[in-house]
Amino acid sequence: MTEEKKKIRSLEDLRKIKEKTGDLTSARSEEDKVKVIIGMGTCGIAAGAREIMNAVLKELEVRNLHNVAVETTGCIGMCQNEPLLDVIRPGEPRITYCAVTPPDVSRIVSEHIVNGRIVQDKLYGRAD
């Protein structure tokens, strides 16, 4: 039986897998990283959150940004504003961007994540 087809039958099996792969969640707990949280509930996915996730990962790769932890969350009850993308810079409040499109991602990364300037026209509650 190949390694991929082995079943986890005990806590010890799980510990061995963790040792082999390393602690992949450690990057999420680093306080000095910027966090990007994308709403990936069914409402977010239906509104295009997968495309937003792909655009974020691509933009971070193109810009060679390694101080950003990308996370997902489920529905938070703002379905009418999906896709949602939150940015949390260390020591700053959480900022929620609404109705995010793939072209918006480059601007949010450049302006907010890199330069610390909030993209005002994509904020939740913005009445334009």
C-alpha angles and dihedrals in degrees: 000000000000122000092252093055097051113111125228104245102163145019088257090058089053092049091052091052091049091051091050096048099035125227101306093181096062092091090061093059097053107114095205094063127097111239124218114191120191123197105238101170116128089268091054093046091049089051094051106273093143090060089048091051091050091047092050093050092047093048092049090049094048091049091043091232112167100165093077125094113202116207137169133221136189128243115317096186100264096105094146089063099050138166091059125188122184126197123199115185115191110275094007132100123265112266120204120207118197137205088013117187126195091257089054091059095070091051094047092049093046099042104032109022097038103028103024095237116134116232096234100192093059097050123123111259094021109149108205 
